[in-house]
Amino acid sequence: QESVPEKTELLKDKKVLIVYLSRTKNTKALAELIHQKVAGDLVSLELVTPYPEHYQTTVDQVANENATGILPPLKTKIDSIEKYDVVFLGFPTWGMQLPPPMKSFLNQYDLGGKTVIPFNTNAGYGIGSSFETVKQLCPNSKILEGFSTKGGKERDGILFVMEGNKEKQVQAELQSWLKKIGLDQLKK
Ligand SMILES: Cc1cc2nc3c(=O)[nH]c(=O)nc-3n(C[C@H](O)[C@H](O)[C@H](O)COP(=O)(O)O)c2cc1C
């Protein structure tokens, strides 16, 4: 009689990468909470030329990049992307789209054959087209249901919100989301 491996046994062998973009640290905090639950390698996406401090200048630059298809060069290098089975992609909503640096990342690294899971923070207007763009840019990946929560609203001077009750609430939501997508047993 053949023995069927336990689901948790299968998940245990997976190599996880969590890569995120964050300006005011909300998505970073979310990435760290996910990392606490699933472990793996946690990587912040940095640009060769960082965006300006000034909010509106950044909004305008992003709008121009989105309109022209400019992919800002990444300073961050991933050491042998092939070794990962599961890749979490974290980003804020920018101009109701996937931020250009994440487009750069998906253009540069082939995630084909891997399981890809998006997560997001935004000012309350939602994910826009960002998750859809992840799907388009990862045509040969298995994309699982993403996670999104309200973060800051830099336009109104609200920067970091992922603390206190908000953090506790997000932790609970993350737990049930990971369970729902079957990844709550990743951590060894
Ligand atoms: C350039 C820029 C554009 C943004 N555009 C949107 C948007 O279109 N919709 C939205 O809900 N929030 C928007 N935001 C707000 C961020 O998504 C929100 O503050 C998020 O939590 C920031 O994540 P972070 O702290 O990891 O940088 C924008 C922020 C920036 C800096």
The ligand as an SDF file (V2000), in Angstrom:
LIG
                    3D

 31 33  0  0  0  0  0  0  0  0999 V2000
    3.1320   57.5370   -5.0920 C   0  0  0  0  0  0  0  0  0  0  0  0
    1.9660   57.0530   -4.2760 C   0  0  0  0  0  0  0  0  0  0  0  0
    0.7650   56.7620   -4.8990 C   0  0  0  0  0  0  0  0  0  0  0  0
   -0.3090   56.2650   -4.1540 C   0  0  0  0  0  0  0  0  0  0  0  0
   -1.4540   55.9530   -4.8220 N   0  0  0  0  0  0  0  0  0  0  0  0
   -2.4690   55.3650   -4.1090 C   0  0  0  0  0  0  0  0  0  0  0  0
   -3.6610   54.9440   -4.7730 C   0  0  0  0  0  0  0  0  0  0  0  0
   -3.7920   55.0710   -5.9900 O   0  0  0  0  0  0  0  0  0  0  0  0
   -4.6370   54.3710   -4.0310 N   0  0  0  0  0  0  0  0  0  0  0  0
   -4.5160   54.1750   -2.6890 C   0  0  0  0  0  0  0  0  0  0  0  0
   -5.4220   53.6270   -2.0560 O   0  0  0  0  0  0  0  0  0  0  0  0
   -3.3950   54.5640   -2.0250 N   0  0  0  0  0  0  0  0  0  0  0  0
   -2.3690   55.1490   -2.6940 C   0  0  0  0  0  0  0  0  0  0  0  0
   -1.2310   55.5290   -2.0540 N   0  0  0  0  0  0  0  0  0  0  0  0
   -1.1350   55.2860   -0.6050 C   0  0  0  0  0  0  0  0  0  0  0  0
   -0.3840   54.0040   -0.2690 C   0  0  0  0  0  0  0  0  0  0  0  0
   -0.8470   52.9190   -1.0050 O   0  0  0  0  0  0  0  0  0  0  0  0
   -0.5590   53.6490    1.2230 C   0  0  0  0  0  0  0  0  0  0  0  0
   -0.1840   54.7380    2.0220 O   0  0  0  0  0  0  0  0  0  0  0  0
    0.2770   52.4260    1.6040 C   0  0  0  0  0  0  0  0  0  0  0  0
   -0.1170   51.9460    2.8660 O   0  0  0  0  0  0  0  0  0  0  0  0
    1.7580   52.7620    1.6190 C   0  0  0  0  0  0  0  0  0  0  0  0
    2.5100   51.6040    1.8660 O   0  0  0  0  0  0  0  0  0  0  0  0
    3.9760   51.7300    2.5050 P   0  0  0  0  0  0  0  0  0  0  0  0
    3.8310   52.3440    3.8570 O   0  0  0  0  0  0  0  0  0  0  0  0
    4.4560   50.3220    2.5560 O   0  0  0  0  0  0  0  0  0  0  0  0
    4.8000   52.5710    1.5930 O   0  0  0  0  0  0  0  0  0  0  0  0
   -0.1760   56.0620   -2.7540 C   0  0  0  0  0  0  0  0  0  0  0  0
    1.0410   56.3930   -2.1480 C   0  0  0  0  0  0  0  0  0  0  0  0
    2.0970   56.8750   -2.8810 C   0  0  0  0  0  0  0  0  0  0  0  0
    3.3970   57.2020   -2.1890 C   0  0  0  0  0  0  0  0  0  0  0  0
  1  2  1  0
  2  3  1  0
  2 30  2  0
  3  4  2  0
  4  5  1  0
  4 28  1  0
  5  6  2  0
  6  7  1  0
  6 13  1  0
  7  8  2  0
  7  9  1  0
  9 10  1  0
 10 11  2  0
 10 12  1  0
 12 13  2  0
 13 14  1  0
 14 15  1  0
 14 28  1  0
 15 16  1  0
 16 17  1  0
 16 18  1  0
 18 19  1  0
 18 20  1  0
 20 21  1  0
 20 22  1  0
 22 23  1  0
 23 24  1  0
 24 25  2  0
 24 26  1  0
 24 27  1  0
 28 29  2  0
 29 30  1  0
 30 31  1  0
M  END
$$$$
